[in-house]
Amino acid sequence: MYPIQTKHQPFSFYIIVSFGQWIFSALEVIPSLLIGDMEYLHNDYHCQVAPSSMRGSLIVCVLGFLFPFIIIACSYVYTIYYIRQHSSTIITTKQRKSMRRDMIILKRVLIILTLLTSSAAPHAFFPVAYRFLGSLPTCEGKWVYDRCSQVKRHGKQSPVDIHLLYHSENECVTMYGTGLDHLHQQPKSTGIN
């Protein structure tokens, strides 16, 4: 709106901030690593916090989402509080409009931060689901269960074997030596309708 004097940060400042962020993200993982909540994922070839670990998921939620959100939210809430306390000293209507616009922006930022923090919900949901169901819910697991139950209907598996098949199609093929290719074929007509 109005031309103002802007001050640009030097490039070295951004380099320092980048290294600081990198160090902070490394420090964030250390508690889970020291406690032993990290798990090697054979299919993805990397380590991450075990989704079935309640303690590991809570550490990730607190350090990765909740702690930064609380700091940012407190800063914005204090800013809103400060603006409202000092609004009586504002005299001009231009300044009032500017302050009202700033309040709207701050409220929108808080809403966005709340939505961003809600992305941590899977870290809270998966351990609870693991405790109740005994396994982690996955879309792939459901698909394999359906495919293997089709194999069972054709007389290839027993109901006890189906509980062992929950993770991938490769397990179904290697554990039992039955390829699933015959499921894509149409059943032969027996002539009886």
C-alpha positions in Angstrom: 0.0 0.0 0.0 2.5 2.6 1.2 6.1 2.5 0.2 8.2 1.5 3.1 11.9 1.0 3.5 12.7 -2.8 3.4 15.7 -4.4 4.8 16.9 -7.6 3.1 18.8 -10.2 5.0 22.2 -11.2 3.7 22.7 -14.6 2.0 24.8 -15.9 4.8 21.9 -15.5 7.2 19.8 -18.0 5.1 22.8 -20.4 5.0 23.0 -20.3 8.9 19.2 -20.8 9.2 19.4 -23.8 6.8 22.1 -25.4 8.9 20.2 -24.6 12.1 17.1 -26.3 10.7 19.1 -29.3 9.6 20.6 -29.6 13.0 17.3 -29.2 14.7 15.7 -32.0 12.6 18.6 -34.3 13.4 18.2 -33.5 17.2 14.5 -34.2 16.8 15.1 -37.9 15.9 17.7 -38.6 18.6 15.2 -39.4 21.5 13.5 -42.0 19.3 16.8 -43.4 18.2 18.2 -43.7 21.8 15.0 -45.2 23.2 15.0 -47.8 20.4 11.7 -46.9 18.7 13.3 -46.8 15.2 12.5 -49.6 12.8 14.1 -50.6 9.5 11.5 -50.9 6.7 12.7 -53.7 4.4 10.4 -52.7 1.5 11.4 -49.0 1.6 15.1 -49.4 2.6 15.1 -46.7 5.3 14.4 -46.4 9.0 11.5 -44.6 10.7 9.7 -44.6 14.0 7.7 -47.8 14.3 4.0 -47.0 13.6 3.0 -49.7 16.1 5.0 -48.0 19.0 2.8 -45.8 21.1 5.8 -44.2 22.8 7.6 -43.5 19.5 4.5 -42.0 18.0 3.9 -39.7 21.0 7.5 -38.5 20.8 7.1 -37.7 17.1 3.8 -35.9 17.8 5.2 -33.8 20.7 8.6 -32.9 19.2 7.6 -32.7 15.5 4.2 -31.1 15.7 2.9 -30.1 19.1 6.0 -28.3 20.5 6.6 -26.1 17.4 2.8 -25.4 17.1 2.6 -24.3 20.8 5.5 -21.9 20.3 4.1 -20.4 17.1 0.5 -20.3 18.5 1.6 -18.6 21.7 3.6 -16.0 19.7 0.5 -15.2 17.5 -1.9 -15.2 20.5 0.4 -12.8 22.3 0.6 -10.5 19.2 -3.2 -10.5 19.0 -3.5 -9.7 22.7 -0.9 -6.9 22.4 -2.7 -5.3 19.5 -6.1 -5.5 21.3 -4.7 -3.9 24.5 -3.1 -1.0 22.6 -6.0 -0.4 20.2 -7.4 2.4 22.4 -4.4 4.5 21.7 -4.9 4.4 17.9 -6.5 7.6 16.7 -6.7 7.5 12.9 -9.1 5.4 10.9 -6.3 4.3 8.6 -4.5 2.8 11.5 -7.6 1.1 12.7 -8.2 -0.5 9.3 -4.6 -1.6 9.2 -4.9 -3.1 12.7 -8.1 -4.9 11.7 -6.5 -6.3 8.6 -3.5 -7.5 10.7 -5.9 -9.3 13.1 -7.7 -11.1 10.2 -4.3 -12.2 8.9 -3.2 -13.5 12.3 -6.4 -15.4 12.8 -6.0 -17.0 9.3 -2.5 -18.0 10.1 -3.6 -19.6 13.4 -6.3 -21.6 11.4 -3.7 -22.7 8.9 -1.3 -23.8 11.7 -4.1 -25.7 13.4 -4.9 -27.6 10.1 -1.2 -28.3 9.6 -0.8 -29.7 13.1 -3.8 -31.9 12.5 -1.7 -33.7 9.9 -0.1 -35.4 12.9 -3.3 -37.4 13.5 -2.0 -40.6 11.9 0.8 -40.7 14.4 -1.8 -40.8 17.1 -4.2 -43.1 15.3 -1.9 -45.9 14.2 -0.7 -47.0 17.6 -4.2 -47.0 19.0 -5.4 -49.0 15.9 -2.5 -51.4 16.4 -3.5 -52.0 20.1 -7.1 -52.8 19.2 -6.7 -54.6 15.9 -3.4 -56.3 16.4 -2.1 -55.1 13.0 -1.8 -51.8 11.2 -4.6 -50.9 8.7 -3.3 -50.5 5.2 -5.0 -50.2 1.9 -2.6 -52.8 0.4 -3.3 -55.2 3.3 -7.1 -55.0 2.6 -6.5 -55.7 -1.1 -4.3 -58.7 -0.4 -6.7 -60.1 2.2 -9.5 -59.9 -0.4 -7.3 -61.5 -3.1 -6.2 -64.3 -0.7 -9.7 -64.9 0.4 -10.6 -65.5 -3.3 -7.8 -68.0 -3.4 -9.3 -69.7 -0.3 -12.7 -69.9 -2.0 -11.1 -71.9 -4.8 -9.9 -74.4 -2.2 -6.2 -73.4 -2.2 -5.9 -72.1 1.4 -7.3 -72.8 4.8 -9.0 -70.1 7.0 -6.0 -70.2 9.4 -3.6 -69.3 6.6 -5.6 -66.2 5.7 -4.7 -64.5 9.0 -1.0 -64.8 8.1 -1.5 -62.9 4.8 -1.9 -59.3 5.5 1.1 -57.4 4.2 1.8 -57.9 0.5 0.9 -60.0 -2.5 4.5 -61.3 -2.6 4.1 -62.9 0.8 0.9 -64.7 -0.4 2.8 -66.0 -3.4 6.0 -67.0 -1.7 4.5 -68.5 1.5 2.1 -70.8 -0.3 3.5 -71.2 -3.8 0.2 -70.2 -5.4 0.4 -67.5 -7.9 -2.6 -65.2 -8.1 -2.6 -65.1 -11.9 -5.5 -67.6 -12.1 -7.7 -65.1 -10.3 -7.7 -62.9 -13.4 -9.1 -65.7 -15.6 -12.8 -66.0 -16.0 -14.3 -69.1 -14.4 -15.1 -71.9 -16.8 -18.8 -72.3 -17.5 -20.2 -75.6 -16.4 -23.3 -75.3 -18.5 -25.6 -75.1 -15.5 -27.4 -71.8 -15.1 
